[in-house]
């Protein structure tokens, strides 16, 4: 079985951390903001001044990175810009639209309401304080990259990217970019799975196509388990005459954990270990292959990385049409998703054939239907899985 957190750590530059799994906690080196600062352009004052009756002398200027050198008193103000450190003696900022400049260094505040202490001020540490900690186990998105930069970090400790070998199997398969004969199709599965894996901290390697014979398949498997953290096969995973992947792997010592799952699409999926290397056998139909990669492969990768992200990601949505009763297998229906004033509305695709890649490309999510799920009325609430 896979041991959580089983990949080694490595250090990368912040700009190279996108899509990696954080492996060590990150602590803020400073507070943000590091001081009380102005949130608006205006004038820093002390609220003990008599607003509306007195005028104030403007005695200094404060800008972001260039603080004022003078103090604020009840008789004075300091011109201040957004992000500037609040001057000593000031406890509020009046926005410039509420001020009349009488002469070069003299102003009158026109606010109809009393200025309150802390108005238009961002307090020190209101975003995060020094020592704020982000725990390991998260998938680093652009938001985390920005946060870690704001915390002061140039380098991060992350999990090594697992190497995942992808083997396509089939006499009918041809490489994209070459000329297909009438009895051939392009090998699309490996490219879709590879692109998916690159989004989740992996190094996919597409091996040359294996043909429908045990020798060809075994050669690819031997190469894969010697150089990979996970092996993924596509095709040759059901029970036909030419479905030879399991037989080939068993001759090399495959230990099977399960074969066949009660889902649609993807019934022929199997999984096991080949000489300590996890192997997942995906169906040959493109949709089945891609959907099952998200249902079975991504959770395995997250566990191997010790990642806290839940896969697959589920939520709830409202049907925009009725559904007939489901059959005996759990069905993951391709569907389109839209937002209607905060409500997720989901539309199941009419065609659910597992060979139709275009329908998959047009889909945003999968509607999850349990075995023997009864008919659903329009506006029923259903569980959906986000498609990556």
HELIX and SHEET records of a PDB file:
HELIX    1   1 UNK A   14  UNK A   16  5                                   3    
HELIX    2   2 UNK A   96  UNK A   98  5                                   3    
HELIX    3   3 UNK A  142  UNK A  150  1                                   9    
HELIX    4   4 UNK A  189  UNK A  198  1                                  10    
HELIX    5   5 UNK A  214  UNK A  227  1                                  14    
HELIX    6   6 UNK A  245  UNK A  251  1                                   7    
HELIX    7   7 UNK A  286  UNK A  292  1                                   7    
HELIX    8   8 UNK A  293  UNK A  297  3                                   5    
HELIX    9   9 UNK A  298  UNK A  304  1                                   7    
HELIX   10  10 UNK A  357  UNK A  361  1                                   5    
SHEET    1   A 2 UNK A   9  UNK A  13  0                                        
SHEET    2   A 2 UNK A 155  UNK A 159 -1                                        
SHEET    1   B 2 UNK A  26  UNK A  27  0                                        
SHEET    2   B 2 UNK A 133  UNK A 134 -1                                        
SHEET    1   C 2 UNK A  37  UNK A  38  0                                        
SHEET    2   C 2 UNK A 121  UNK A 122 -1                                        
SHEET    1   D 6 UNK A  92  UNK A  95  0                                        
SHEET    2   D 6 UNK A  42  UNK A  45 -1                                        
SHEET    3   D 6 UNK A  76  UNK A  80 -1                                        
SHEET    4   D 6 UNK A  55  UNK A  62  1                                        
SHEET    5   D 6 UNK A 106  UNK A 109 -1                                        
SHEET    6   D 6 UNK A  99  UNK A 103 -1                                        
SHEET    1   E 6 UNK A 202  UNK A 206  0                                        
SHEET    2   E 6 UNK A 162  UNK A 168  1                                        
SHEET    3   E 6 UNK A 230  UNK A 234  1                                        
SHEET    4   E 6 UNK A 277  UNK A 282  1                                        
SHEET    5   E 6 UNK A 270  UNK A 274 -1                                        
SHEET    6   E 6 UNK A 254  UNK A 259 -1                                        
SHEET    1   F 2 UNK A 173  UNK A 174  0                                        
SHEET    2   F 2 UNK A 185  UNK A 186  1                                        
SHEET    1   G 6 UNK A 263  UNK A 264  0                                        
SHEET    2   G 6 UNK A 330  UNK A 340  1                                        
SHEET    3   G 6 UNK A 343  UNK A 348 -1                                        
SHEET    4   G 6 UNK A 314  UNK A 319  1                                        
SHEET    5   G 6 UNK A 381  UNK A 386 -1                                        
SHEET    6   G 6 UNK A 365  UNK A 369 -1                                        
END                                                                             
